[in-house]
Each structure stands twice: as C-alpha cells, then as structure tokens.
Amino acid sequence: MEVLSKARLRDYYLLLRLDKPIGILLLMWPTLWGLWMAAEGMPPWHVMLIFIAGVVLMRSAGCAINDYADRDIDLHVERTRNRPLTSGRIGEKEALLLAAGLAVLALLITLPLGWSVILMSIPAAFLAGSYPFTKRFFPMPQAYLGIAFGFSIPMAFVAVQGSVPLHAWLVFVANVFWTVAYDTEYALVDKPDDLKLNIKTAAITLGRYDVLGIVLCYAASLLMWAWVASSLAFGPAFWLGWVCAVGIAAYHFMLIRNRDRALCFKAFLHNNWLGAALFAGLVLQYL
C-alpha cells in the first residue's frame, strides 16, 4: 500500500505540473508586478503570501483541467501521451475533483482580503478553468490565456488600493501581449501535431507570419511598459530592467527565427528572465 501511495502522490505531482515550475513563474511575475506597483514598493506580507499561494493553487488546478480537456488529444501528441490522466493512471473524475478542490482552496485563502478581491477571484477562476477548451474554437487561445494570467494584476490593485487605475490596466494589456508571444513560441513546438489534430493555436492562425507575430507582440508589450513607465516618471533603475527585457526579447528572436522546435521551447522557458527583469526594475524603482 505504501508503494501504491507513493506512486499515486507522484502522479498527482506530475498532473499538477509541479515538476515544471515555469508555468508558476510565468503567472507569478505579473502578480508581483501588480503587487509592487499597487503598493509602490513592498506590499503587506499577508497580501503577498496570499497571492503567491493563489498563483500556485490556480496554476495547479489549471493543469488538471487542461489535462482533462485534452485527454483525447494528448494521446496523439508525442510529448504528452504519457501524462498521468492520458495514460489512465489517474481517472477523469479524480482529476476534476482535485482541480475543484484546489480552486475552492484558492478562493478560501482570499477571504482575509475582503469582498472586492473575493468577487474578482470568481471570474479569474472561470478564465483559468475555461482556457483549455478555447483551443477547439478560438483562433488565438494564447490571448485568452494572457487575460487569465494577467487577471492577478487588477486583483492586486484592488487588494492594496481598493481600485484599479489606468496604468494597471495598461500593464494588464502588456501582459496579454507578452503571454501571446511566449505561448506562441510554445505552440511552435507542437505545431506539426496540432495541425494534424485541427487544434487552434496562434502559431497555426498566423501561418508563415508566426515569428513576425511573436516579435510584434514582444514589441507591443515592451512599448506599453515604456508608456506606463514614462507616465509614472520612472527613473533609470526601472529603465535598466526594461532594457534588459528588450535584450532578452531580441535573444528570443534569434532562437525562434528558424522555427527549430528545441530552440522555440528554449525561448519559451527563457521568458522567465524577461518577467524577472521587469520585476527587478520595479523593485529598484520603488526602493
């Protein structure tokens, strides 16, 4: 029984993608951007810890929902056919119950933040749960993912300030463009399989302009950040982080320009550093 228990726990660990923290990190950076900008520096400890826990819980719940939604598709994709749900090691109902439990827990931990944040967490949970199903009909599911991943930004402002100013929404839109850029890089990895399975992705919708589309999304995101930084009169500290982010985006273009699948995946993973560069700029700006 002990061996079976360890095996089941490992399958849960893999289902929730805890062995691949890149998803948590890409969701964490916009959350930290929002918290630092809303508090104009270090946010209250309890608020930050609640948001960080919420990131881990909701990303984990989203992975379980994603594997449930893609359970039939994943069988035909080399990279995903051995996932716990697809291979039958975890049942469909079990995965749904686990996702629901994590989502409820994420909702419960927002209780100390007040009703405004609690109410905003409901559409946030809906976006996270519905995203995996958009690949059936929406030509740019990466944009939907960007909205879901960026919803923590207005939530952070409500938690700290009680309202969402214009510059917060601009950062939210910048995050949508950034998400489309890095998730399209990720979609390039699976593009041959997705074409066979008639899956909708930005990489397929953009066709031969996929790399150009990624570059334009990076540019739109970083230019929007520049607009926000200029309007808030940010100093050299933030601009240093912004320049680093621009350099990282340029490096990603070098990686993806020939559409090599391994290099596209490397570029996707490397986006962690772009998010970190912008966050470092914000931290230094508000010190």
Sequence and secondary structure as in RCSB ss.txt:
>XXXX:A:sequence
MEVLSKARLRDYYLLLRLDKPIGILLLMWPTLWGLWMAAEGMPPWHVMLIFIAGVVLMRSAGCAINDYADRDIDL
HVERTRNRPLTSGRIGEKEALLLAAGLAVLALLITLPLGWSVILMSIPAAFLAGSYPFTKRFFPMPQAYLGIAFG
FSIPMAFVAVQGSVPLHAWLVFVANVFWTVAYDTEYALVDKPDDLKLNIKTAAITLGRYDVLGIVLCYAASLLMW
AWVASSLAFGPAFWLGWVCAVGIAAYHFMLIRNRDRALCFKAFLHNNWLGAALFAGLVLQYL
>XXXX:A:secstr
 HHHHHHHHHHHHHHTTTT THHHHHHHHHHHHHHHHHHTSS  HHHHHHHHHHHHHHHHHHHHHHHHHTTTTGG
G TTTTTSTTTTTSS HHHHHHHHHHHHHHHHHTTGGG HHHHHHHHHHHHHHHHGGGGGGT S HHHHHHHHHH
THHHHHHHHHTSS  HHHHHHHHHHHHHHHHHHHHHHHHHHHHHHHHT   HHHHSGGGHHHHHHHHHHHHHHHH
HHHHHHTT  HHHHHHHHHHHHHHHHHHHHHTT  HHHHHHHHHHHHHHHHHHHHHHHHHH 
